[in-house]
Amino acid sequence: MALSGMRGLSVFISDVRNCPNKEQERLRVDKELGNIRTRFKNEKGLTPYEKKKYVWKMLYIYMLGYDVDFGHMEAVSLISAPKYPEKQVGYIVTSSLLNENHDFLRLAINTVRNDIIGRNETFQCLALTLVGNIGGREFAESLAPDVQKLLISSSCRPLVRKKAALCLLRLYRKNPDVVNVDGWSDRMAQLLDERDLGVLTSSMSLLVALVANNHDAYWSCLPKCVKALERLARNQDIPQEYTYYGIPSPWLQVKTMRALQYFPTIEDPNTRRSLFEVLQRILMGTDVVKNVNKNNASHAVLFEALALVMHLDAEKEIMSQCVALLGKFIAVREPNIRYLGLENMTRMLMVTDVQDIIKRHQAQIITSLKDPDISIRRRALDLLYGMCDVSNTKDIVEELLQYLSTADFAMREELSLKAAILAEKFAPDLSWYVDVILQLIDKAGDFVSDDIWFRVVQFVTNNEDLQPYAAVKAREYLDKPAIHETMVKVSAYILGEYSHLLARRPGCSPKEIFSIIHEKLPTVSTSTIPILLSTYAKILMHTQPSDPELQNQIWAIFRKYESCIDAEIQQRAVEYFALSSKGAALMDIMAEMPKFPERQSALIKKAEDTETDTAEQSALKLRAQQQTSNALVVTDQRPANGTPPVSELGLVKVPSMSNVDHSSADHGVTQANGTLTVVDPQPPEPSADLLGDLLGPLAIEGPPGSAVQSERNLVPGTEGVPNADDALAIAPVGEQTNTVQPIGNIAERFQALCLKDSGVLYEDPYIQIGIKADWRAHQGRLVLFLGNKNTSPLVSVQALILPPSHLKMELSLVPDTIPPRAQVQCPLEVINLRPSRDVGVLDFSYKFGTHVNVKLRLPAVLNKFLQPISVSAEEFFPQWRSISGPPLKLQEVVRGVRPMSVAEMANLFNSFRLIVCPGLDPNANNLVASTTFYSESTRAMLCLIRIETDPADRTQLRMTVASGEPTLTFELKEFIKEQLVSIPTVSRGPAPPLPQTQPTSAPAALSDPGAMLAGLLH
Amino acid sequence: IHFVLLISRQGKVRLTKWYSPYTQKERTKIMVMNAQLAQVIRELSGLILARGPKLCNFVEWRDLKVVYRRYASLYFCMCISQDDNELEILEVIHYYVEILDRYFGSVCELDLIFNFHKAYYILDELLIAGELQESSKKTVARLIAAQDSLIETAKEQSGSISNMIVQATK
């Protein structure tokens, strides 16, 4: 204890500790803070020792939970002290008190840089540690080259280099551009030859981050990782000090296997074999031992090996060994191992086909659902959720329901959501599904979100067979003494719609149904009353012949609520009263709800949304996502998240008033063309779109989906053909609000991006959207850079991808808000399914004062899926001749060609990755080019092109295109024609006809918003 | 590792080290930032201190995971992503404790209270950017000793010089 060496500090700490209560402590701390403030004010008298002492005190006070902001400056200034003791304090305290977002940190950049490039090793270490721990983007940009130099310098000692490696890792995380892939991949491979295990450990962490982003560039590191792992696992030539409880650096082993998980496969058979030998050894050779630490360390390695095996999708044999191991783990007493066993089984489900083997452990897993440890219960729940399928849903869901009544509150919401999803996904029959949901609401009403009961209502509405059953069930629940309000809602809704189907049963006459529902009214909140009123109106309508007594009762209620303070209730009461007095009119309006349009379950979406992502996702997760997630792909007519644009709201939400008063609907139509913005009378409710559907019981206008679509179809008609030169013009609805002018020509930017892989897609005074693309065969990875140019945040940011039918596009989540002067990156994965010239559209909107909406074509165009290939004469001619004529080989005389010389044309072709093969055609006026096209349906396909120009008339030429697939030939021919006829402007006169080869695509395109928009953009 | 936290059984913070800026929005006011950090610590102490002895060492929290281990009256916690290797981190904790133990000679909570600054710089020799940089106890011990001796020599030198200066300026 005497080590402290700073008496003042020790005294202060003792004082604080001796304070009998929080109040005293605050007084003591305030006194000290006052003291420190005054001392810092007249800095002159402060010795370095004192300064140091006060800065340490501040850190201590900060740890106690007090603000010490005034002292940040002092801590930062100590960094530039000339002597080690002060400098050290400055560095340590700064990196503990501040984070990368503190402005003060910028003041230190220069000092830090000087320390890094200086000759003093200990200063270098301090500076690297600070930057590695709290360095932000600005540090990344100004320091990365220096840090790289240190890392690879042969004159630096390991202690500096290992810090440099992690420092670089931090900078790379902040800004991946600071590491130049081309230059760095070789160096990275060299670093893996490092003998010093400290440096190697750090370098391996760096490698993990690098390969997580771009494994292609680091292929050469793969065999080295395997070598390193072999060396460790066999304990060959590992210094004693690097073994931990007899295990050669378990951390390095784990990291190495982590890095290997980012490479998609291991092609080299030798490398693969030696890796599997090592893995096998780890899997089989790990025993449970008494020593906790040794056990933990060896199992850390084991679980990482399991993950790697799963990733490599190994042979069945080793896979089933893994499952057997996990099966053993989930039954052991050691809670950590049990937890990890469950967790890894769940992961295993995501990647391989082992469901059946895992099912054998179902009983054991269900036991874990009742474990005293909530962490383990959570894992068990996740696993049960993952392993559920048609064969075992009943067991699992019933188990979950049973557990629900005893589960702790922290888990109930998740539990009920998962039970609801499973019941929906795998229901053996629909009545069972209804049972489950009603039980859920009964047992855990507070934890059942609205989405769940909306969904059951949708199901019942869409399945006629289910309706009587649901009505009976709803009626039964109403007999229970105290039921949850959600149960009141759902049963009232269902009985309103379908109770007439039960009319002959005892206790189900309209009057009885009405009175049992009405009994609940005093117990419910205002949000439920409107539903009850609708139910009454519907009951009234279904009572034929009418029952005057019931009618009077219900009218009395309507009249009572006519003066209700809640606008929604009041409106309904007034409307229903007026309608029901009209008699026959009620019939039409109160008819049953039409079927809901099929859409992705909001529940499943919710579950997907809650799965969050982190900066470096594990390879496993990435893959699982590729397989299952369709987070932002538009499968629905509506935006997948957030509120729909104004125009759609107008039409969708009109019903609740327009049906009542037909003139108001007319009024809406007579407004200025296109602006169907009838102000919605209801206050915005939580999940607006679902509520809009369900709470509007008046069903004249049909399902909302069709309304939206019919309006979409209207757009081109009413607005005329949009100006092809300007992508903005196709946003006729947004136009009225778009007062923001784009900077630069959107069409030109798009054209430029068709030829290169990075650049600006769109810019206006507030935002800049950059794009960076990386194309590999039929796949592409684009990154959208959304940069906020302002000093205040951009809100309500939404980006939707409207993909054409031939591209699969997946955009990662786009944050709702972009902070001031910040740039967010949103990766967009593209998969080319088949040849087509259609383009995808980015529907982007944000709010900055006004609402801005732009629709931008995405440069994922046909030529991006081409890979240059040069073909020799011997290869070309046999191919060329083997393809005899249409539809594989198409010829066309193209007129109106932009005049250019043959050389210019060759350049143009090359820029589109159609590689001109000089000398193949003896005629100098002709051109022969070849390329490979990649798509999922065609795979790699060779394409050959021949152009014959007429030196006398450069505006016409004859073009012949050949490939092994008719659509591809056609699309490629049209594509080339477009490039020849009109570059660089987009106005190409009449739009090219739809491909003849795909007559079915025209109607399909209508239902595909992406294709429609893309069509408009041509 | 996103952050390291040492808390006592009474919920008193003994060390905090944040490797990612643990605040919701960038560039929020410092006050708000501190409040958020305090919130994180409160939430976690509530979660962890309430756990019984025979449970596993992992707690799922928000969308992250906290690996913790109790040594006498002190809880060592490290927060990681969901996909990270939990046991590996658990042993990073133990490795840190062993180094502290070797440095202080049978370390106890009081050592870490009065020498909290040493706990910080020892941690800095272990972790940078939330990643392990050195797995040899011997090397770490050597580097710490070197730092200590640097401070000592500086103190001796400056002791005499600064005294002279103070004397002279009086």
Interface residues (C-beta under 8 A of the other chain):
Chain A: M1 L3 S4 G5 L9 S10 I13 R17 T47 P48 Y49 W56 L59 Y60 M63 L64 G65 D67 D69 K83 Y84 P85 Q88 V89 I92 S95 S96 N99 E100 N101 H102 T122 L128 T129 G132 N133 L159 K162 K163 A165 L166 C167 L169 R170 R173 L197 G198 T201 S202 S205 P239 E241 Y242 Y244 S249 P250 W251 L252 V254 R258 N293 N296 A297 H299 A300 F303 E304 P335 N336 R338 Y339 L340 P372 D373 S375 I376 R378 T612 T614 E616 Q617 S618 L620 K621 T817 P819 P820 A822
Chain B: K12 V13 R14 L15 T16 K17 W18 Y19 P21 Y22 T23 K25 E26 R27 T28 I30 M31 M33 N34 A38 I41 R51 G52 K54 L55 C56 N57 F58 V59 E60 D63 S81 Q82 D83 N85 E86 L87 E88 L90 E91 V92 H94 Y95 F104 L110 D111 I113 F114 N115 F116 H117 K118 Y120 Y121 D124 I128 A129 E131 L132 Q133 E134 S135 S136 K137 K138 T139 L143 A146 Q147 L150 I151 A154 K155 S158 S162 V166
